[in-house]
Amino acid sequence: MSGDIQTRLAQVQKRVAETCARAGRNVSDVRIVAVTKTFGPEDVAEVARCGLTVIGESRIQEAKQKIPLCPGNLEWHMIGHLQRNKVKDAVQLFKMIHSVDSLRLLETINETSKAAGVRMPVCLEVNVSGEGSKFGMKPDELIPVLEYSNKFMNVDVEGLMTIPPFTADPRDARPFFRTLRELRDKCREKTGFSLDQLSMGMSGDFEIAVEEGATWIRLGSVLLGERKPWKASSGKGEEEL
Ligand SMILES: *Cc1c(COP(=O)(O)O)cnc(C)c1O
């Protein structure tokens, strides 16, 4: 098992490098969030040994149980839907939140970060496809939310995030990634926020996302293999996975 992640990572890095060369981008502008949901601390430790330091989780309960069992020098990012009543935990556990999908959530993160004496970098999640099943703000909410967020001193809105609809052909994701970038450009022009980060691209479509400007690619199965449930030692939380 242990050599697997190293081998997969080398392949991913090669693909990212080739894509960057093709797209005229710097490899250093594309960073990997290793998504370890459902994987246990041993796998996280292996990811860390391979030199990856940014780790993504999508559920608070799972992260809360897992993080204390993992190497201490890692930077944890929240990438999944976050309920407002879990923001306090999120602010303690995570260095960045990619998935801020409402103004109320942003406001709660600001208040909670203020109380904790930190400043939280975030991305605003955008429902580019308009699918009812997806979390995320509507594209036309972005500018008002950004303008309103000028008064939030304890969040840094660093960019936008999206998850395109699932399709068998990764090329189908391109219009959604492109739209996110164009929305970013428009928001940048209208609000003065620089919004440098674009969190987009997963195992199946990261090359397309990099071509369209991704700065954070969130990779799970392409690095770690197929997901399996991780049983927390307390026995609780299994249904959450
Ligand atoms: C699970 C997850 C990923 C990683 O998915 P893979 O297809 O395994 O790379 C990326 N982003 C989010 C928001 C996720 O929940």
Ligand as a Chemical Component Dictionary entry (heavy atoms), coordinates in Angstrom:
data_LIG
# 
_chem_comp.id                   LIG 
_chem_comp.type                 NON-POLYMER 
_chem_comp.pdbx_formal_charge   0 
_chem_comp.three_letter_code    LIG 
# 
loop_
_chem_comp_atom.comp_id 
_chem_comp_atom.atom_id 
_chem_comp_atom.alt_atom_id 
_chem_comp_atom.type_symbol 
_chem_comp_atom.charge 
_chem_comp_atom.model_Cartn_x 
_chem_comp_atom.model_Cartn_y 
_chem_comp_atom.model_Cartn_z 
_chem_comp_atom.pdbx_ordinal 
LIG C1 C1 C 0 -14.410 14.039 -2.223 1  
LIG C2 C2 C 0 -14.159 15.393 -2.747 2  
LIG C3 C3 C 0 -13.094 15.641 -3.628 3  
LIG C4 C4 C 0 -12.143 14.577 -4.133 4  
LIG O1 O1 O 0 -12.809 13.707 -4.977 5  
LIG P1 P1 P 0 -11.995 12.695 -5.927 6  
LIG O2 O2 O 0 -12.882 12.529 -7.102 7  
LIG O3 O3 O 0 -11.800 11.452 -5.167 8  
LIG O4 O4 O 0 -10.730 13.360 -6.277 9  
LIG C5 C5 C 0 -12.901 16.949 -4.061 10 
LIG N1 N1 N 0 -13.713 17.951 -3.663 11 
LIG C6 C6 C 0 -14.747 17.750 -2.830 12 
LIG C7 C7 C 0 -15.592 18.911 -2.434 13 
LIG C8 C8 C 0 -15.006 16.472 -2.353 14 
LIG O5 O5 O 0 -16.033 16.289 -1.505 15 
# 
loop_
_chem_comp_bond.comp_id 
_chem_comp_bond.atom_id_1 
_chem_comp_bond.atom_id_2 
_chem_comp_bond.value_order 
_chem_comp_bond.pdbx_ordinal 
LIG C1 C2 SING 1  
LIG C2 C3 SING 2  
LIG C2 C8 DOUB 3  
LIG C3 C4 SING 4  
LIG C3 C5 DOUB 5  
LIG C4 O1 SING 6  
LIG O1 P1 SING 7  
LIG P1 O2 DOUB 8  
LIG P1 O3 SING 9  
LIG P1 O4 SING 10 
LIG C5 N1 SING 11 
LIG N1 C6 DOUB 12 
LIG C6 C7 SING 13 
LIG C6 C8 SING 14 
LIG C8 O5 SING 15 
# 
